[in-house]
Amino acid sequence: MKTMKRIFVLALLVVGMGKAMAGNYIPTAENLESRKQFSDCRFGIFLHWGIYSMFAQGEWYLQSGPKQYEYAKAADAFYPHRFNALSWVRAIKDAGAKYICITSRHHDGFSMWGTKQSPYNIVDATPFGRDVLKELAEACQQEGIRLHFYYSHLDWGRDDYPMGRTGHEVGKDSTKADFQHYFKFMNAQLTELLTNYGPIGGIWFDGVWDHDNDATPFDWQLEEQYALIHKLQPACLVGNNHHKAVVSGEDFQMFERDLPGDNTAGWNKSEISALPLETCETMNGIWGYKITDQNYKSTQDIIRMLVNASGRDANLLMNLGPQPNGELPALGLQRLHEVGQWMKKYGDTIYGTRGGDLKPQEWGVTTRKGNQLYVHVLNQPGTTLSFPLKCKVKAAKLFIDGTSVPFKQKNGTLTLTLPEKVEEVDYVIALTTKE
Ligand code: GLC
C-alpha cells in the first residue's frame, strides 16, 4: 500500500514538474515590475472603436450580414471630426482609471493606425487620415496613463487568415488561406505597434477561440509571437482572451464578463493562475457602439464591480464604445465622472491593494495594502459583522472619516459593530493589523 502511495506521489510530482516546465518563458525583471504596476492600477477603461462604430450595431456587425467589400466602403466615410485624444484621456483619468486598452484591429480586420502592412487602415483608407493610436499614445504619455492594445488574432476580411467558426458569410476566398503568410503579417503589425508608439503596457489578444472546434488542434504559434513581443518590449504584458488556462509567455490572465471564480458567461471555466488578473465588462450591453443600447450600468453597479474585482485580486477593465464622430457616449462620460468622484474619496482602499485576507463573502470583500486591511461591506449582514481573522487587529476605523468602529477579537474571530442601516455604496472599515 505504502509503495502504491509512493508511486502515486511520484507520478503527481512528474506531472507537476512537466506543467511547471512547459514552455521556456522566463519573465524579465522589467516585466515583473510591469506586472506589479499593472495590478496596482486596479481600474482601466476598454475602448472598442473602429469603422464598425459607423453602423452603430456593435463590433460584430460584419459577421451579421454584410459582405466584406460592401462593409469596407464605410472606411471611405469615416471622419470622426470630434476625436480629441487628450479629452478622452482626461475623462478617463477623471474617472480614476489608470490605464486604457484600445482596439488596434478588431475581427473586421480594419487597423486603427497607419500600418504599412495593409492599406486597410485609418490613415490610408479614410478621409480622416489621422493616426488615432499615435495621438492617443501621446496623450496617455502626457497624462501618465498606461496604454494597452487589443489585437484580434482572427480576421474576417483577409483571405490568408484560415477561416474558423465565424466569418463564413463575408465572402472570403477560403482557397487562399495561408497561415504562415498571415502570421508574418500579424508579427509585422505587432512590431509596428511596439516600435512606433512608445512604451506599451500590454497586448490584449482575442479571437483564438475561432479555431476551438477544429478537428485537429490549430497551431497559432503563440509562444513565438509572445517572444517577439517580449523581445521588442520586455515590460509589455501579454494576455490572451482564449478562455483557457494561461500558457507559457503570458503575463496576465483575463476573464471576460465574469469576476475570477464566477462563470455566468459560460466560458470562464479555467483555473485562476498566480498571474495578475483582469476582468473586462461592458458598461452597457455590448463592446462596440450600439445606438439602441442605452442600458448603461449604474454608477453604483460599476463601483461595486470594481470593489468586487479588487477583493478578488483582479483589475476591472470597463468598456465604452466611442461614437463614429469621435466622442465618448454621453452616458458613459457621466458614469466615468461619478465613479471618479467616488475614487477620489475611496481610491486608497483600491489602488495598490491586493485581494485581502478573506475570500469573497456574501456581505462583501476585503483588500489589503501593507498593514491596512480594508473591509468593504457591500451587503449589510445586520448590525454586527463577524469573520475569522488570524492576524491581530490593533485598530478599526471607518475609512471615510476615521471614526472608531467598536470591535472584539476572540478565538480567531473578529466582530465589528455596524450602524443600523449602511447608506454608502460600499461601507469601508479600515483595520490596522499586524501584517
Ligand atoms: C469577445 C468578442 C469581442 C470583444 C471581446 C472583448 O471576444 O468577440 O468582440 O472584443 O469579447 O472581451
Residues whose N, C-alpha, C, O or C-beta is under 5 A from the ligand:
A	BS01	GLC	E59 D206 E256 C280 W287
